[in-house]
Amino acid sequence: MTQVLTEIPEEWKCLEEECQKLQETHKMYLQKLDEICKHQNNCSTSISHQRKKLKETSRRVKKCSKGSSGEDLKMLEELKKKIKKREHDLSEMEMFLPKKNGLYLSLVLGNVNVTLLSKQAKFAYKDEYEKFKLCLTVLLLLLSFICYFFVSYRVLDAVLNFLLLWYYCTLTIRESILITNGSRIKGWWVFHHYVSAFLSGVMLTWPDGNLYKAFRNQFLAYSLYQSFVQCLQCYYQSGCLYRLRALGERHNMDLTVEGFQSWMWKGLTFLLPFLFFGHFWQLFNSLSLFRLAQLPDCKEWQVLMCGFCFLLLFLGNFFTTLAVVRQKLKSRNKKPKNS
């Protein structure tokens, strides 16, 4: 007992020394944090000033280019390249500085700063996003399979639709954060998730009845197929992105997407038939729903709304994929001529 009593004061003394060191370290950390905030503000102000000056210089160069020729034109063209490079450098700097949220993130999160300030944090968040997508896609695949083949309860269908709604809403938020941190996913593949979230919400509110039962199996089969294709995409696109990043051909914050982009061309063209089949299935769903909406006993607004959503998904997915394939084929055909 006496030995324990002598040990306790010694342990407490060690703890006090450790706590003192911790307080000093924390004080230093707060000082460095203040310094970082000042540097961030200085950098942001300087970048804004640089952009303003570059804009003015670019306008003057463009104006001078119209009436110039020979050496002067050559010099101005060289200056244009330098301006373009400087703009790219400033964009790279901005990736590691806090920036204002877009409209969507401001509505959802407010003015919370979502900029990740280190490469490690950015990559970790991106990898976590990819894992989230894959895990939820597998879960949706299993649930769609159970609903289609084994269980025919409206409650379980509602669980599936709620999971789809939550999944797509979460993707829109995560993707907005990733775009803020330098990911270059844009255009239709971003808007696609907003439409899918809205469609899932409408499906969730569709009351049980004859019309719902008439469309149920078709929707579940489509959901099962979509989840399967998304699993294929996640697996092969992630492998393709890893290879292209290793070769230095892709940006490190590029993501796998639920569609087809030009960087997927090598080794991934086998996905195109699966994607186009899924697109035309969306058109088939839309036409089926419009046909149901014309029935005399159709009173649910969800039928027509789902039809419009599926039609919008088909048009966006089909023409965007077609445009990417056309662009890639055109660039491929130009290569032999230039060489």
CYANA upper distance limits for C-alpha pairs under 8 A (distance plus 0.5 A):
  1 MET  CA      5 LEU  CA      6.83
  2 THR  CA      6 THR  CA      6.83
  3 GLN  CA      7 GLU  CA      6.74
  4 VAL  CA      8 ILE  CA      6.78
  5 LEU  CA      9 PRO  CA      7.74
  6 THR  CA     10 GLU  CA      7.39
  7 GLU  CA     11 GLU  CA      6.66
  8 ILE  CA     12 TRP  CA      6.62
  9 PRO  CA     13 LYS  CA      6.60
 10 GLU  CA     14 CYS  CA      6.87
 11 GLU  CA     15 LEU  CA      6.71
 12 TRP  CA     16 GLU  CA      6.65
 13 LYS  CA     17 GLU  CA      6.85
 14 CYS  CA     18 GLU  CA      6.73
 15 LEU  CA     19 CYS  CA      6.49
 16 GLU  CA     20 GLN  CA      6.60
 17 GLU  CA     21 LYS  CA      6.84
 18 GLU  CA     22 LEU  CA      6.62
 19 CYS  CA     23 GLN  CA      6.63
 20 GLN  CA     24 GLU  CA      6.82
 21 LYS  CA     25 THR  CA      6.64
 22 LEU  CA     26 HIS  CA      6.50
 23 GLN  CA     27 LYS  CA      6.53
 24 GLU  CA     28 MET  CA      6.74
 25 THR  CA     29 TYR  CA      6.60
 26 HIS  CA     30 LEU  CA      6.74
 27 LYS  CA     31 GLN  CA      6.86
 28 MET  CA     32 LYS  CA      6.69
 29 TYR  CA     33 LEU  CA      6.57
 30 LEU  CA     34 ASP  CA      6.76
 31 GLN  CA     35 GLU  CA      6.82
 32 LYS  CA     36 ILE  CA      6.58
 33 LEU  CA     37 CYS  CA      6.74
 34 ASP  CA     38 LYS  CA      6.80
 35 GLU  CA     39 HIS  CA      6.67
 36 ILE  CA     40 GLN  CA      6.51
 37 CYS  CA     41 ASN  CA      6.75
 38 LYS  CA     42 ASN  CA      6.66
 39 HIS  CA     43 CYS  CA      6.51
 40 GLN  CA     44 SER  CA      6.59
 40 GLN  CA     97 LEU  CA      6.78
 40 GLN  CA     98 PRO  CA      8.06
 41 ASN  CA     45 THR  CA      6.61
 42 ASN  CA     46 SER  CA      6.59
 43 CYS  CA     47 ILE  CA      6.53
 44 SER  CA     48 SER  CA      6.72
 44 SER  CA     94 GLU  CA      8.13
 44 SER  CA     97 LEU  CA      7.75
 45 THR  CA     49 HIS  CA      6.74
 46 SER  CA     50 GLN  CA      6.57
 47 ILE  CA     51 ARG  CA      6.58
 47 ILE  CA     90 LEU  CA      7.07
 47 ILE  CA     94 GLU  CA      8.49
 48 SER  CA     52 LYS  CA      6.74
 49 HIS  CA     53 LYS  CA      6.79
 50 GLN  CA     54 LEU  CA      6.48
 51 ARG  CA     55 LYS  CA      6.56
 51 ARG  CA     87 GLU  CA      7.88
 52 LYS  CA     56 GLU  CA      6.93
 53 LYS  CA     57 THR  CA      6.62
 54 LEU  CA     58 SER  CA      6.38
 54 LEU  CA     83 ILE  CA      7.24
 54 LEU  CA     87 GLU  CA      8.43
 55 LYS  CA     59 ARG  CA      6.70
 56 GLU  CA     60 ARG  CA      6.82
 57 THR  CA     61 VAL  CA      6.59
 58 SER  CA     62 LYS  CA      6.63
 58 SER  CA     80 LYS  CA      7.63
 58 SER  CA     83 ILE  CA      7.69
 59 ARG  CA     63 LYS  CA      6.70
 60 ARG  CA     64 CYS  CA      6.66
 61 VAL  CA     65 SER  CA      6.53
 61 VAL  CA     76 LEU  CA      6.85
 61 VAL  CA     79 LEU  CA      8.37
 61 VAL  CA     80 LYS  CA      7.93
 62 LYS  CA     66 LYS  CA      7.39
 63 LYS  CA     67 GLY  CA      8.45
 64 CYS  CA     68 SER  CA      6.87
 65 SER  CA     69 SER  CA      8.35
 65 SER  CA     73 LEU  CA      6.67
 65 SER  CA     76 LEU  CA      7.19
 68 SER  CA     72 ASP  CA      6.52
 68 SER  CA     73 LEU  CA      5.82
 69 SER  CA     73 LEU  CA      5.29
 69 SER  CA     74 LYS  CA      8.16
 70 GLY  CA     74 LYS  CA      6.92
 71 GLU  CA     75 MET  CA      6.64
 72 ASP  CA     76 LEU  CA      6.72
 73 LEU  CA     77 GLU  CA      6.62
 74 LYS  CA     78 GLU  CA      6.77
 75 MET  CA     79 LEU  CA      6.73
 76 LEU  CA     80 LYS  CA      6.72
 77 GLU  CA     81 LYS  CA      7.00
 78 GLU  CA     82 LYS  CA      6.93
 79 LEU  CA     83 ILE  CA      6.67
 80 LYS  CA     84 LYS  CA      6.69
 81 LYS  CA     85 LYS  CA      6.69
 82 LYS  CA     86 ARG  CA      6.58
 83 ILE  CA     87 GLU  CA      6.70
 84 LYS  CA     88 HIS  CA      6.83
 85 LYS  CA     89 ASP  CA      6.71
 86 ARG  CA     90 LEU  CA      6.70
 87 GLU  CA     91 SER  CA      6.75
 88 HIS  CA     92 GLU  CA      6.82
 89 ASP  CA     93 MET  CA      6.83
 90 LEU  CA     94 GLU  CA      6.69
 91 SER  CA     95 MET  CA      7.00
 92 GLU  CA     96 PHE  CA      8.11
 93 MET  CA     97 LEU  CA      7.57
 94 GLU  CA     98 PRO  CA      8.24
 94 GLU  CA     99 LYS  CA      8.38
 95 MET  CA    115 THR  CA      8.35
 95 MET  CA    180 THR  CA      8.24
 95 MET  CA    181 ASN  CA      6.33
 95 MET  CA    182 GLY  CA      6.44
 96 PHE  CA    115 THR  CA      7.73
 96 PHE  CA    116 LEU  CA      7.51
 96 PHE  CA    117 LEU  CA      5.52
 96 PHE  CA    118 SER  CA      7.37
 96 PHE  CA    181 ASN  CA      8.23
 97 LEU  CA    115 THR  CA      7.47
 97 LEU  CA    117 LEU  CA      7.23
 98 PRO  CA    113 ASN  CA      7.05
 98 PRO  CA    114 VAL  CA      8.15
 98 PRO  CA    115 THR  CA      5.84
 98 PRO  CA    117 LEU  CA      8.37
 99 LYS  CA    113 ASN  CA      7.78
 99 LYS  CA    115 THR  CA      7.35
 99 LYS  CA    180 THR  CA      8.28
100 LYS  CA    111 ASN  CA      7.89
100 LYS  CA    113 ASN  CA      7.88
101 ASN  CA    105 LEU  CA      6.16
101 ASN  CA    106 SER  CA      6.13
101 ASN  CA    111 ASN  CA      7.24
101 ASN  CA    112 VAL  CA      8.38
101 ASN  CA    113 ASN  CA      7.91
101 ASN  CA    114 VAL  CA      8.19
101 ASN  CA    180 THR  CA      7.96
102 GLY  CA    106 SER  CA      6.50
103 LEU  CA    107 LEU  CA      6.71
104 TYR  CA    108 VAL  CA      6.78
104 TYR  CA    176 SER  CA      8.35
105 LEU  CA    109 LEU  CA      5.97
105 LEU  CA    110 GLY  CA      7.24
105 LEU  CA    173 ILE  CA      7.41
105 LEU  CA    176 SER  CA      7.36
105 LEU  CA    177 ILE  CA      8.29
106 SER  CA    110 GLY  CA      4.76
106 SER  CA    111 ASN  CA      6.35
114 VAL  CA    177 ILE  CA      6.81
114 VAL  CA    180 THR  CA      8.05
115 THR  CA    177 ILE  CA      8.05
115 THR  CA    180 THR  CA      7.08
115 THR  CA    181 ASN  CA      6.31
116 LEU  CA    121 ALA  CA      6.55
116 LEU  CA    122 LYS  CA      6.34
116 LEU  CA    181 ASN  CA      7.04
117 LEU  CA    121 ALA  CA      7.61
117 LEU  CA    122 LYS  CA      8.12
118 SER  CA    122 LYS  CA      6.85
119 LYS  CA    123 PHE  CA      6.62
120 GLN  CA    124 ALA  CA      6.49
121 ALA  CA    125 TYR  CA      6.63
122 LYS  CA    126 LYS  CA      6.68
122 LYS  CA    181 ASN  CA      7.45
122 LYS  CA    253 MET  CA      8.17
123 PHE  CA    127 ASP  CA      6.54
123 PHE  CA    252 ASN  CA      8.18
123 PHE  CA    253 MET  CA      7.46
124 ALA  CA    128 GLU  CA      6.59
125 TYR  CA    129 TYR  CA      6.66
125 TYR  CA    178 LEU  CA      8.50
126 LYS  CA    130 GLU  CA      6.88
126 LYS  CA    178 LEU  CA      7.56
126 LYS  CA    253 MET  CA      7.42
126 LYS  CA    255 LEU  CA      8.13
127 ASP  CA    131 LYS  CA      6.77
128 GLU  CA    132 PHE  CA      6.56
129 TYR  CA    133 LYS  CA      6.72
129 TYR  CA    174 ARG  CA      7.71
130 GLU  CA    134 LEU  CA      6.79
130 GLU  CA    234 CYS  CA      8.31
130 GLU  CA    255 LEU  CA      8.19
130 GLU  CA    256 THR  CA      8.00
131 LYS  CA    135 CYS  CA      6.55
132 PHE  CA    136 LEU  CA      6.55
133 LYS  CA    137 THR  CA      6.50
134 LEU  CA    138 VAL  CA      6.75
134 LEU  CA    231 CYS  CA      7.05
134 LEU  CA    234 CYS  CA      7.03
135 CYS  CA    139 LEU  CA      6.75
136 LEU  CA    140 LEU  CA      6.55
136 LEU  CA    167 TYR  CA      7.80
137 THR  CA    141 LEU  CA      6.57
137 THR  CA    227 SER  CA      6.11
137 THR  CA    228 PHE  CA      8.48
137 THR  CA    230 GLN  CA      7.40
137 THR  CA    231 CYS  CA      7.01
138 VAL  CA    142 LEU  CA      6.80
138 VAL  CA    227 SER  CA      7.53
138 VAL  CA    228 PHE  CA      8.50
138 VAL  CA    231 CYS  CA      7.49
139 LEU  CA    143 LEU  CA      6.69
140 LEU  CA    144 SER  CA      6.44
140 LEU  CA    160 LEU  CA      7.70
140 LEU  CA    163 LEU  CA      8.22
140 LEU  CA    164 LEU  CA      8.12
140 LEU  CA    224 LEU  CA      8.21
140 LEU  CA    227 SER  CA      7.04
141 LEU  CA    145 PHE  CA      6.64
141 LEU  CA    223 SER  CA      8.08
141 LEU  CA    224 LEU  CA      5.96
141 LEU  CA    227 SER  CA      5.66
141 LEU  CA    228 PHE  CA      7.05
142 LEU  CA    146 ILE  CA      6.74
143 LEU  CA    147 CYS  CA      6.65
143 LEU  CA    160 LEU  CA      7.18
144 SER  CA    148 TYR  CA      6.50
144 SER  CA    160 LEU  CA      7.70
144 SER  CA    220 LEU  CA      6.39
144 SER  CA    221 ALA  CA      8.07
144 SER  CA    223 SER  CA      6.93
144 SER  CA    224 LEU  CA      5.82
145 PHE  CA    149 PHE  CA      6.53
145 PHE  CA    150 PHE  CA      8.34
145 PHE  CA    220 LEU  CA      8.40
145 PHE  CA    224 LEU  CA      6.79
146 ILE  CA    150 PHE  CA      5.71
146 ILE  CA    151 VAL  CA      6.60
147 CYS  CA    151 VAL  CA      5.38
147 CYS  CA    152 SER  CA      6.58
147 CYS  CA    153 TYR  CA      8.30
147 CYS  CA    156 LEU  CA      7.58
147 CYS  CA    157 ASP  CA      7.32
147 CYS  CA    220 LEU  CA      7.74
148 TYR  CA    152 SER  CA      7.86
148 TYR  CA    217 ASN  CA      6.93
148 TYR  CA    220 LEU  CA      6.38
148 TYR  CA    221 ALA  CA      7.35
151 VAL  CA    156 LEU  CA      8.35
152 SER  CA    156 LEU  CA      8.25
152 SER  CA    157 ASP  CA      8.42
153 TYR  CA    157 ASP  CA      6.99
154 ARG  CA    158 ALA  CA      6.61
154 ARG  CA    208 ASP  CA      7.35
155 VAL  CA    159 VAL  CA      6.85
156 LEU  CA    160 LEU  CA      6.84
157 ASP  CA    161 ASN  CA      6.76
158 ALA  CA    162 PHE  CA      6.44
158 ALA  CA    204 LEU  CA      6.13
159 VAL  CA    163 LEU  CA      6.55
160 LEU  CA    164 LEU  CA      6.72
161 ASN  CA    165 LEU  CA      6.60
161 ASN  CA    200 SER  CA      6.06
161 ASN  CA    201 GLY  CA      7.70
161 ASN  CA    203 MET  CA      7.03
161 ASN  CA    204 LEU  CA      5.86
162 PHE  CA    166 TRP  CA      6.60
162 PHE  CA    200 SER  CA      7.62
162 PHE  CA    201 GLY  CA      7.77
162 PHE  CA    204 LEU  CA      6.90
163 LEU  CA    167 TYR  CA      6.40
164 LEU  CA    168 TYR  CA      6.65
164 LEU  CA    197 ALA  CA      7.67
164 LEU  CA    200 SER  CA      6.51
165 LEU  CA    169 CYS  CA      6.59
165 LEU  CA    196 SER  CA      8.28
165 LEU  CA    197 ALA  CA      5.50
165 LEU  CA    198 PHE  CA      7.97
165 LEU  CA    200 SER  CA      5.52
165 LEU  CA    201 GLY  CA      6.34
166 TRP  CA    170 THR  CA      6.44
166 TRP  CA    197 ALA  CA      8.18
167 TYR  CA    171 LEU  CA      6.66
167 TYR  CA    197 ALA  CA      8.43
168 TYR  CA    172 THR  CA      6.76
168 TYR  CA    193 HIS  CA      6.20
168 TYR  CA    194 TYR  CA      7.64
168 TYR  CA    196 SER  CA      7.13
168 TYR  CA    197 ALA  CA      5.55
169 CYS  CA    173 ILE  CA      7.08
169 CYS  CA    193 HIS  CA      8.07
169 CYS  CA    194 TYR  CA      7.78
169 CYS  CA    197 ALA  CA      6.38
170 THR  CA    174 ARG  CA      6.63
171 LEU  CA    175 GLU  CA      6.31
171 LEU  CA    193 HIS  CA      7.74
172 THR  CA    176 SER  CA      6.63
172 THR  CA    190 VAL  CA      7.83
172 THR  CA    193 HIS  CA      6.85
172 THR  CA    194 TYR  CA      7.32
173 ILE  CA    177 ILE  CA      6.90
174 ARG  CA    178 LEU  CA      6.70
175 GLU  CA    179 ILE  CA      6.51
175 GLU  CA    190 VAL  CA      8.22
176 SER  CA    180 THR  CA      6.74
177 ILE  CA    181 ASN  CA      6.88
178 LEU  CA    182 GLY  CA      6.89
178 LEU  CA    183 SER  CA      5.91
178 LEU  CA    253 MET  CA      8.40
179 ILE  CA    183 SER  CA      4.99
179 ILE  CA    184 ARG  CA      6.81
179 ILE  CA    185 ILE  CA      7.49
182 GLY  CA    253 MET  CA      6.80
183 SER  CA    253 MET  CA      5.29
183 SER  CA    254 ASP  CA      5.86
183 SER  CA    255 LEU  CA      7.66
184 ARG  CA    253 MET  CA      7.81
184 ARG  CA    254 ASP  CA      6.50
184 ARG  CA    255 LEU  CA      8.48
185 ILE  CA    189 TRP  CA      7.61
185 ILE  CA    190 VAL  CA      7.46
185 ILE  CA    254 ASP  CA      7.45
185 ILE  CA    255 LEU  CA      7.47
185 ILE  CA    257 VAL  CA      8.36
186 LYS  CA    190 VAL  CA      6.09
187 GLY  CA    191 PHE  CA      7.17
188 TRP  CA    192 HIS  CA      6.19
188 TRP  CA    316 GLY  CA      7.11
188 TRP  CA    317 ASN  CA      8.18
188 TRP  CA    320 THR  CA      7.74
189 TRP  CA    193 HIS  CA      7.62
189 TRP  CA    257 VAL  CA      7.43
189 TRP  CA    258 GLU  CA      7.43
189 TRP  CA    259 GLY  CA      7.54
190 VAL  CA    194 TYR  CA      7.86
191 PHE  CA    195 VAL  CA      7.04
192 HIS  CA    196 SER  CA      6.70
192 HIS  CA    313 LEU  CA      7.39
192 HIS  CA    316 GLY  CA      8.13
192 HIS  CA    317 ASN  CA      8.49
193 HIS  CA    197 ALA  CA      6.51
194 TYR  CA    198 PHE  CA      6.76
195 VAL  CA    199 LEU  CA      6.61
195 VAL  CA    309 CYS  CA      7.24
195 VAL  CA    313 LEU  CA      7.82
196 SER  CA    200 SER  CA      6.64
196 SER  CA    309 CYS  CA      8.32
196 SER  CA    313 LEU  CA      8.40
197 ALA  CA    201 GLY  CA      6.77
198 PHE  CA    202 VAL  CA      6.80
199 LEU  CA    203 MET  CA      6.68
199 LEU  CA    306 CYS  CA      6.62
199 LEU  CA    309 CYS  CA      6.60
199 LEU  CA    310 PHE  CA      8.43
200 SER  CA    204 LEU  CA      6.59
201 GLY  CA    205 THR  CA      7.01
202 VAL  CA    206 TRP  CA      6.85
202 VAL  CA    302 GLN  CA      6.56
202 VAL  CA    305 MET  CA      8.02
202 VAL  CA    306 CYS  CA      7.37
203 MET  CA    302 GLN  CA      7.58
203 MET  CA    306 CYS  CA      7.79
205 THR  CA    302 GLN  CA      8.15
206 TRP  CA    212 TYR  CA      7.68
206 TRP  CA    300 GLU  CA      7.87
206 TRP  CA    302 GLN  CA      6.30
206 TRP  CA    303 VAL  CA      8.49
207 PRO  CA    212 TYR  CA      7.70
207 PRO  CA    300 GLU  CA      8.41
208 ASP  CA    212 TYR  CA      6.31
208 ASP  CA    213 LYS  CA      7.73
209 GLY  CA    213 LYS  CA      6.68
210 ASN  CA    214 ALA  CA      6.59
211 LEU  CA    215 PHE  CA      6.94
211 LEU  CA    292 LEU  CA      7.54
211 LEU  CA    298 CYS  CA      7.82
212 TYR  CA    216 ARG  CA      6.27
213 LYS  CA    217 ASN  CA      7.99
215 PHE  CA    219 PHE  CA      6.72
215 PHE  CA    288 SER  CA      8.50
215 PHE  CA    289 LEU  CA      8.19
216 ARG  CA    220 LEU  CA      6.69
217 ASN  CA    221 ALA  CA      6.51
218 GLN  CA    222 TYR  CA      6.70
218 GLN  CA    285 ASN  CA      8.13
219 PHE  CA    223 SER  CA      6.56
219 PHE  CA    285 ASN  CA      8.06
220 LEU  CA    224 LEU  CA      6.54
221 ALA  CA    225 TYR  CA      6.68
222 TYR  CA    226 GLN  CA      6.55
222 TYR  CA    278 GLY  CA      8.37
222 TYR  CA    281 TRP  CA      7.70
223 SER  CA    227 SER  CA      6.64
224 LEU  CA    228 PHE  CA      6.79
225 TYR  CA    229 VAL  CA      6.74
225 TYR  CA    278 GLY  CA      8.13
226 GLN  CA    230 GLN  CA      6.57
226 GLN  CA    278 GLY  CA      7.38
227 SER  CA    231 CYS  CA      6.69
228 PHE  CA    232 LEU  CA      6.94
229 VAL  CA    233 GLN  CA      6.66
229 VAL  CA    274 PHE  CA      7.34
229 VAL  CA    275 LEU  CA      7.96
230 GLN  CA    234 CYS  CA      6.52
230 GLN  CA    258 GLU  CA      7.07
231 CYS  CA    235 TYR  CA      6.72
232 LEU  CA    236 TYR  CA      6.65
233 GLN  CA    237 GLN  CA      6.01
233 GLN  CA    238 SER  CA      8.47
233 GLN  CA    256 THR  CA      7.99
233 GLN  CA    257 VAL  CA      8.25
233 GLN  CA    258 GLU  CA      7.67
233 GLN  CA    271 LEU  CA      8.10
234 CYS  CA    238 SER  CA      6.38
234 CYS  CA    256 THR  CA      6.76
234 CYS  CA    257 VAL  CA      8.34
235 TYR  CA    239 GLY  CA      7.04
236 TYR  CA    240 CYS  CA      6.67
236 TYR  CA    268 LEU  CA      7.75
237 GLN  CA    241 LEU  CA      6.47
237 GLN  CA    256 THR  CA      6.23
237 GLN  CA    264 MET  CA      7.24
237 GLN  CA    268 LEU  CA      8.30
238 SER  CA    242 TYR  CA      6.60
238 SER  CA    255 LEU  CA      8.46
238 SER  CA    256 THR  CA      6.78
239 GLY  CA    243 ARG  CA      6.82
240 CYS  CA    244 LEU  CA      6.72
240 CYS  CA    264 MET  CA      7.27
241 LEU  CA    245 ARG  CA      6.47
241 LEU  CA    250 ARG  CA      7.68
241 LEU  CA    254 ASP  CA      8.25
241 LEU  CA    255 LEU  CA      8.40
241 LEU  CA    256 THR  CA      8.31
242 TYR  CA    246 ALA  CA      6.67
243 ARG  CA    247 LEU  CA      6.93
244 LEU  CA    248 GLY  CA      6.66
244 LEU  CA    249 GLU  CA      5.68
244 LEU  CA    250 ARG  CA      6.11
245 ARG  CA    249 GLU  CA      6.21
245 ARG  CA    250 ARG  CA      5.45
245 ARG  CA    251 HIS  CA      7.21
245 ARG  CA    252 ASN  CA      6.89
250 ARG  CA    254 ASP  CA      7.60
259 GLY  CA    275 LEU  CA      7.78
259 GLY  CA    317 ASN  CA      7.68
259 GLY  CA    321 THR  CA      7.34
260 PHE  CA    264 MET  CA      7.24
260 PHE  CA    272 LEU  CA      8.13
260 PHE  CA    321 THR  CA      6.18
260 PHE  CA    324 VAL  CA      7.69
261 GLN  CA    265 TRP  CA      7.98
261 GLN  CA    321 THR  CA      7.87
261 GLN  CA    324 VAL  CA      6.58
262 SER  CA    324 VAL  CA      6.58
262 SER  CA    325 VAL  CA      7.72
262 SER  CA    328 LYS  CA      6.65
264 MET  CA    268 LEU  CA      6.10
264 MET  CA    269 THR  CA      7.95
265 TRP  CA    269 THR  CA      6.12
265 TRP  CA    328 LYS  CA      8.41
268 LEU  CA    272 LEU  CA      8.37
270 PHE  CA    274 PHE  CA      8.30
271 LEU  CA    275 LEU  CA      6.73
272 LEU  CA    276 PHE  CA      6.55
273 PRO  CA    277 PHE  CA      6.50
274 PHE  CA    278 GLY  CA      6.76
275 LEU  CA    279 HIS  CA      6.73
276 PHE  CA    280 PHE  CA      6.75
276 PHE  CA    318 PHE  CA      7.44
277 PHE  CA    281 TRP  CA      6.66
278 GLY  CA    282 GLN  CA      6.91
279 HIS  CA    283 LEU  CA      7.16
279 HIS  CA    313 LEU  CA      8.25
279 HIS  CA    314 PHE  CA      5.73
279 HIS  CA    317 ASN  CA      6.97
279 HIS  CA    318 PHE  CA      6.48
280 PHE  CA    284 PHE  CA      6.68
280 PHE  CA    314 PHE  CA      7.29
281 TRP  CA    285 ASN  CA      6.62
282 GLN  CA    286 SER  CA      6.71
282 GLN  CA    310 PHE  CA      5.88
282 GLN  CA    311 LEU  CA      7.26
282 GLN  CA    313 LEU  CA      7.41
282 GLN  CA    314 PHE  CA      5.95
283 LEU  CA    287 LEU  CA      6.74
283 LEU  CA    310 PHE  CA      6.99
283 LEU  CA    311 LEU  CA      6.23
283 LEU  CA    314 PHE  CA      6.15
284 PHE  CA    288 SER  CA      6.58
285 ASN  CA    289 LEU  CA      6.68
285 ASN  CA    307 GLY  CA      7.52
285 ASN  CA    310 PHE  CA      7.05
286 SER  CA    290 PHE  CA      6.74
286 SER  CA    306 CYS  CA      7.79
286 SER  CA    307 GLY  CA      4.76
286 SER  CA    308 PHE  CA      7.18
286 SER  CA    309 CYS  CA      8.19
286 SER  CA    310 PHE  CA      5.62
286 SER  CA    311 LEU  CA      5.89
287 LEU  CA    291 ARG  CA      6.65
287 LEU  CA    307 GLY  CA      7.47
288 SER  CA    292 LEU  CA      6.79
288 SER  CA    307 GLY  CA      8.30
289 LEU  CA    293 ALA  CA      6.61
289 LEU  CA    303 VAL  CA      6.34
289 LEU  CA    304 LEU  CA      7.03
289 LEU  CA    306 CYS  CA      7.66
289 LEU  CA    307 GLY  CA      5.61
290 PHE  CA    294 GLN  CA      7.09
290 PHE  CA    303 VAL  CA      7.88
290 PHE  CA    304 LEU  CA      6.68
290 PHE  CA    307 GLY  CA      6.38
291 ARG  CA    295 LEU  CA      7.63
292 LEU  CA    298 CYS  CA      7.54
292 LEU  CA    303 VAL  CA      7.67
293 ALA  CA    298 CYS  CA      6.21
293 ALA  CA    303 VAL  CA      6.45
293 ALA  CA    304 LEU  CA      6.41
294 GLN  CA    298 CYS  CA      7.55
301 TRP  CA    305 MET  CA      6.89
302 GLN  CA    306 CYS  CA      6.37
303 VAL  CA    307 GLY  CA      6.78
304 LEU  CA    308 PHE  CA      6.87
305 MET  CA    309 CYS  CA      6.78
306 CYS  CA    310 PHE  CA      6.65
307 GLY  CA    311 LEU  CA      6.68
308 PHE  CA    312 LEU  CA      6.62
309 CYS  CA    313 LEU  CA      6.69
310 PHE  CA    314 PHE  CA      6.62
311 LEU  CA    315 LEU  CA      6.70
312 LEU  CA    316 GLY  CA      6.54
313 LEU  CA    317 ASN  CA      6.35
314 PHE  CA    318 PHE  CA      6.18
315 LEU  CA    319 PHE  CA      6.44
316 GLY  CA    320 THR  CA      6.39
317 ASN  CA    321 THR  CA      6.49
318 PHE  CA    322 LEU  CA      6.51
319 PHE  CA    323 ALA  CA      6.44
320 THR  CA    324 VAL  CA      6.80
321 THR  CA    325 VAL  CA      6.74
322 LEU  CA    326 ARG  CA      6.55
323 ALA  CA    327 GLN  CA      6.52
324 VAL  CA    328 LYS  CA      6.61
325 VAL  CA    329 LEU  CA      6.62
326 ARG  CA    330 LYS  CA      6.60
327 GLN  CA    331 SER  CA      6.75
328 LYS  CA    332 ARG  CA      6.64
329 LEU  CA    333 ASN  CA      6.67
330 LYS  CA    334 LYS  CA      6.87
331 SER  CA    335 LYS  CA      7.04
332 ARG  CA    336 PRO  CA      8.27
333 ASN  CA    337 LYS  CA      8.06
334 LYS  CA    338 ASN  CA      6.98
335 LYS  CA    339 SER  CA      6.81
